[in-house]
Amino acid sequence: MKITPTQARRLAVTRQRLAGPPLPPTRDGLMEMFRDLGCVQIDPIRAVERTQYLVPFSRLGRYDVADLHALLYTDRQLFEYWAHAASIVLTEDYPIHESYMRYNRQDLRIDGSSWARWAKTWYAENEPFRQYVLDELRERGPLTSAQLEDRSVTPWGRDGWNNGRNVSRLLDMLWSRGEIMVAGRKGLQKQWTLTERHLPDWTPREELSRQELTRRAAQKSLRALGVGTAKQITAHFTRDRYPKLAAVLAQLAADEVIIPVEIAEGGVRWPGEWYIHAEDAPLVGQLDNSGWQPRTVLLSPFDNLICDRARTELMWDFHFRIEIYVPKAKRQYGYYVLPILHGDRLIGRIDPKMDRKSGTLHVNAVYAEPDAPQDSATARAVAAA
């Protein structure tokens, strides 16, 4: 199958729910978004708003954040775990994520590095500390890290470095192993509870083989991407957790579940072997001028559409890096810059900051890409976004 770069970009944007009418700003709309995206990254930086709230806003418009919290901590249709980063994920996808929990329980991510060996040793030496934390959560939970005593036998960190992180480090390990979960938040403080108490009764519990894990996760990743290569699939959703991906993709293609595509136009072919999911093949033909319903939105710097920087540069010719850790004098664009998606193009970026006392969003600058449209309709669309 052969598609054009424009069709590839439009398919990616559409599958990310950034084209067509916005999803309804309801719990059902949020769940539909999560089912398509698979995960939404959590990040505490609030120069504008935390990214876990910006990503839904780009797709639903003005929604009630309380609905997202209810899905996470009351209905528990979502939970916090590690996807391509610390993320909000679907409880119905629990078997995919439980595979990583099981891996961490069995191996503690032993990869031969000195850090991994240290972590395994530290965890084993602090077994009484671990048991104390689990007992406290069982008897008094949910609890924040500040409500737990540091009873470590061996402090975390080598060469005297610790910064009082023993409790937080142990909680992170227990979380990665699937023994505890985030039951709520007080600001940035996580409230921890036992996994057995948090997950709803309807949670799917089947234990996936490595091949079935990759078969499921690769399809979710590809559908969220719209179109992608094996490398891009690996970098998305459950990043770097696709054992035997090449063999699984070959079988999925043989079963006609996914379709190899060539992306080319005017004699120029995008490098690599690309795929689309068979269920999305009919959508490609609908993304011509009559069926294409573009929107103009601002994207979180951690948005799922652009979180793979190399893919973003290849598909949109848009070089994007976060400058949070760049000294102010050396920043090219700003501290917390939001790219501007206009239809199927990334046409620029804004440098904003939210003043919460006055309720005012200050836009320090707007930067247009060299080929950005200069008409008044585009300007109005960007201003509205």
Protein Blocks (a to p, Z undefined) as FASTA:
>chain_A
ZZdfklmmmmmmmmnopgcjdddfbfklmmmmmmmnopacddfbfklbcfklmmmmmmno
padfklmmmmmmmnopaccddffbccdddfklmmmmmmmmmmmmmnoopghiaklmmmmm
mmmmmmmmmmmmmmmmmmmmccdfklpccfbfbdgheehiaolpmmmmmmmmmmmnopac
cfbdehjaccdddfklmpcfklcfbdcdfklmmmmmmmmmmmmnopacfklmmmgojehi
aghklmmmmmmmmnomaccddddeehiacedjddddfklmmmmmmmcmklpccddddddf
kbfklmpmmlmmmmnopacddfklgcfklpfkbmbdcdddehjacfbdcdddddfknopa
cdfbdcddfklcfbfklmmmmmmZZ
